[in-house]
Amino acid sequence: MVYSMANKEIILEPSTIETIDLAVHDLIDDVFNLHTTTNDGFKKVPVLWISPERSYHVKEKSIRDSVGKLKLPLITVERSGFEKDPTFKGGYQATDWDDKNGPRGYKRNPRNISRRISQKSSRKFASAQSGKYNGQENYPIENKKVVYEDVYLPIPIWVKVKYTVVLRTEYQQQMNDLMTPFVTRPGQINALLSRWNGHKYETFIEGSMATSNNLSNLGEEERKFETKIELKVLGYLLGDGINEDAPKIVVRESIVEVKLVRERVIVGDTKPWESDDDSFRGF
């Protein structure tokens, strides 16, 4: 088989579950960038990612006071659900049942998304054919050896990931300041984009916001307001994380000629370019 030129591979940044988590945290922490008025002035509200490693948060002095209580206001983010829902998907969803390695054996790159004529490689074949039959490399001819450049991409696996964002404040006015951007910034459709490491995920804000407080309790505990905001993210996974090499964009040029080499000396074939039609064996 004759290939027109060497193949090319472009490494993609993998999209993993952790990538989606970081995108949502960045959306709340940096994109929304919420501020409110506190006893120390107008300040940015810290965003805390809730994880099973609670021992780390207990030792974090910047978010706790001298007796170990959380300093309010505070925003926490937690992943509350993960589901592979076939009805909640992006623009493309398919499975190649017959060939998991894709065409021509390209592992995990089964989907062709683009094809165009490779002018440079096709010109080489045309020049060689023109020089062989016309004696001029650039003489106009009908070139039947057209090289196509194909681009293959791995198929994304769509997942539905849910997150719970909890706003915690001491005063009603602080809660009003933090809640308002979640209503106004997504617009009327309650949808926006979260981004991380070159990947973009559609993020939907659920309409209802559950609020609670302890104002009716006349005990000595500190006054607090809480609002829970549910996020639903249309995420996708590329690659198997640490269990696989990074996903790749694969650029391949099409095969334009197939040659089967024949050993003429062994089988006793004649010389088609000799006028006497002599054989290779010499008898």
C-alpha positions in Angstrom: 0.0 0.0 0.0 1.3 3.4 -0.9 0.5 6.3 1.4 0.8 9.9 0.2 2.6 11.1 3.3 3.2 10.5 7.0 0.1 10.6 9.3 -0.3 13.3 11.8 -1.8 13.2 15.3 -2.8 16.2 17.5 -3.1 15.5 21.3 -6.4 16.6 22.9 -6.8 17.6 26.5 -8.9 14.9 28.0 -12.4 15.7 29.3 -12.8 13.8 32.6 -15.2 14.0 35.5 -12.7 16.2 37.3 -12.6 18.5 34.4 -16.3 19.1 34.7 -16.0 19.6 38.4 -13.3 22.3 37.8 -15.4 24.0 35.2 -18.3 24.3 37.6 -16.1 25.6 40.4 -14.5 28.1 38.1 -18.0 29.2 36.9 -19.1 30.0 40.5 -15.7 31.3 41.8 -14.3 33.3 38.9 -17.1 33.9 36.3 -19.9 34.9 38.8 -17.2 36.4 41.1 -19.8 37.2 43.8 -19.2 40.1 46.3 -21.2 41.5 49.1 -21.0 43.9 52.0 -19.7 42.4 55.3 -18.5 43.7 58.7 -15.1 44.1 57.1 -16.3 46.0 54.1 -17.2 45.0 50.5 -15.5 41.7 49.9 -15.5 38.7 47.6 -17.4 35.7 49.0 -15.1 32.6 49.2 -16.2 29.5 47.3 -15.6 26.1 49.0 -15.7 22.8 47.2 -17.3 20.2 49.4 -15.4 16.9 49.3 -15.1 13.7 51.4 -11.8 15.0 52.8 -13.4 16.9 55.6 -10.1 16.9 57.6 -8.7 19.5 55.2 -11.6 21.9 55.6 -11.5 21.6 59.4 -7.9 22.8 59.4 -8.5 25.6 56.9 -8.1 28.7 59.0 -9.1 31.3 56.4 -12.8 30.2 56.5 -13.1 29.6 60.2 -13.0 31.8 63.3 -11.1 31.2 66.5 -13.7 28.8 67.9 -13.9 26.7 64.6 -17.2 28.2 63.2 -17.5 29.0 59.5 -17.0 32.6 58.6 -20.1 33.8 56.8 -20.9 34.7 54.0 -19.8 31.5 52.3 -20.6 29.6 49.1 -20.2 25.8 48.9 -20.3 23.6 45.8 -21.0 19.9 45.8 -21.4 17.2 43.1 -24.8 15.7 44.0 -25.5 13.4 41.1 -24.0 11.6 38.1 -25.9 9.8 35.3 -25.4 8.6 31.8 -28.8 9.6 30.4 -29.4 8.7 26.7 -32.2 11.3 26.5 -29.9 14.1 27.7 -27.2 14.5 25.1 -25.4 16.9 22.8 -25.5 17.3 19.1 -23.9 14.0 18.3 -24.4 10.6 19.9 -23.6 7.3 18.2 -21.9 4.0 18.8 -19.8 2.1 16.2 -20.7 -1.5 17.0 -18.6 -3.2 14.3 -15.3 -1.4 14.7 -14.3 0.1 18.1 -10.9 1.1 16.7 -12.2 3.1 13.8 -11.3 2.9 10.1 -7.9 1.7 9.2 -7.2 0.7 12.8 -7.0 4.1 14.4 -7.7 3.4 18.0 -10.5 5.5 19.6 -10.8 7.8 16.6 -13.7 6.3 14.7 -15.6 9.4 13.5 -14.7 11.2 10.3 -15.6 14.9 10.6 -13.8 16.4 7.6 -12.5 15.6 4.2 -10.7 17.8 1.8 -8.3 17.5 -1.2 -4.7 17.6 -0.3 -3.3 20.0 -3.0 0.3 19.4 -2.1 0.2 15.6 -2.2 -2.1 15.4 -5.2 0.3 17.7 -7.1 3.2 15.3 -6.5 1.3 12.4 -8.1 0.2 14.6 -11.0 3.7 15.8 -11.7 5.2 12.3 -11.5 2.6 11.0 -14.0 3.0 14.0 -16.3 6.8 13.6 -16.3 6.6 9.9 -17.1 4.2 10.2 -20.1 4.8 13.7 -21.4 8.4 14.5 -20.4 7.3 17.6 -18.5 6.5 17.5 -14.9 3.9 20.4 -15.0 2.2 19.5 -18.3 -1.6 19.6 -17.8 -3.1 16.1 -17.5 -6.1 14.5 -15.9 -4.9 13.3 -12.6 -6.8 10.3 -11.2 -4.6 9.9 -8.1 -6.3 12.5 -5.9 -5.2 12.5 -2.3 -7.8 13.3 0.4 -7.0 14.5 3.9 -9.4 13.0 6.5 -9.8 14.2 10.0 -11.0 11.7 12.7 -12.2 12.6 16.2 -13.1 10.4 19.2 -16.8 10.2 19.9 -17.8 12.0 23.1 -19.7 10.1 25.8 -22.4 12.4 27.2 -23.2 12.5 30.9 -25.6 14.4 33.1 -23.9 15.8 36.2 -25.8 17.6 39.0 -24.3 20.0 41.5 -25.7 21.7 44.6 -24.6 25.3 45.3 -25.4 26.5 48.8 -25.3 30.2 49.7 -24.8 30.9 53.4 -25.0 34.4 54.9 -25.7 36.1 58.2 -28.0 38.8 56.9 -30.9 39.0 54.5 -29.3 41.7 52.4 -26.2 39.6 51.8 -28.4 36.7 50.6 -30.2 39.1 48.2 -26.8 40.2 46.8 -25.7 36.6 46.1 -29.0 35.2 44.8 -29.6 38.0 42.2 -26.8 37.0 39.7 -28.0 33.4 39.5 -31.4 34.8 38.3 -30.2 37.5 35.9 -27.0 36.4 34.3 -28.3 33.2 32.6 -31.1 35.2 31.0 -34.6 33.9 30.7 -33.7 30.4 29.7 -31.5 29.6 32.8 -28.6 28.3 30.7 -24.9 29.3 30.4 -21.5 27.8 29.6 -18.9 26.6 32.1 -15.4 26.3 30.7 -12.1 24.6 31.8 -8.9 23.7 29.9 -10.4 24.3 26.5 -13.6 22.4 27.1 -17.1 24.0 27.3 -20.1 22.4 29.0 -23.8 23.6 28.9 -24.9 24.4 32.5 -28.6 24.8 33.4 -29.8 26.5 36.6 -32.9 24.8 38.0 -35.8 27.3 38.4 -36.6 26.8 42.1 -34.2 28.0 44.8 -34.9 26.4 48.2 -34.3 28.9 51.1 -34.2 28.3 54.8 -33.3 30.3 57.9 -33.4 30.1 61.7 -35.0 33.5 62.4 -38.0 31.8 64.2 -35.6 30.1 66.6 -34.9 32.5 69.5 -32.0 30.4 70.9 -28.4 31.6 71.2 -27.1 30.1 68.0 -25.9 32.4 65.3 -28.4 33.7 62.8 -28.0 32.3 59.3 -29.7 32.2 55.9 -29.3 29.4 53.4 -30.3 29.0 49.7 -29.8 25.9 47.7 -29.3 26.2 43.9 -29.4 23.1 41.8 -27.2 23.0 38.6 -27.5 20.4 35.8 -24.5 20.1 33.5 -24.5 18.5 30.1 -20.9 17.1 30.2 -18.9 14.8 28.0 -16.0 12.4 28.6 -13.1 12.0 26.2 -10.7 9.1 27.0 -10.5 6.8 30.0 -8.5 9.2 32.2 -5.3 7.7 33.6 -6.3 4.3 32.1 -5.7 5.4 28.6 -3.4 7.7 26.5 -4.7 11.1 25.9 -7.4 11.4 23.1 -6.2 12.6 19.8 -7.3 14.3 16.6 -6.0 12.1 13.9 -5.3 13.4 10.4 -4.8 10.8 7.7 -4.3 11.0 4.0 -6.2 8.6 1.8 -4.6 5.6 0.0 -4.3 6.4 -3.8 -2.5 3.3 -5.0 -2.1 -0.3 -4.0 0.9 -2.3 -5.3 1.4 -6.1 -4.9 5.1 -6.9 -5.3 5.7 -10.0 -7.4 9.1 -11.9 -7.5 9.6 -12.4 -11.2 12.8 -14.4 -10.9 11.2 -17.1 -8.8 8.0 -17.5 -10.9 9.8 -17.2 -14.3 8.0 -14.2 -15.7 9.2 -12.4 -18.8 10.5 -8.9 -19.1 7.7 -6.8 -20.5 10.0 -3.9 -21.4 12.4 -6.0 -23.5 11.7 -6.5 -27.2 13.0 -10.1 -27.3 10.6 -11.0 -24.5 13.5 -12.9 -22.7 12.7 -14.6 -19.4 14.4 -14.0 -16.1 15.6 -17.6 -15.9 17.8 -17.2 -19.0 16.5 -20.3 -20.8 
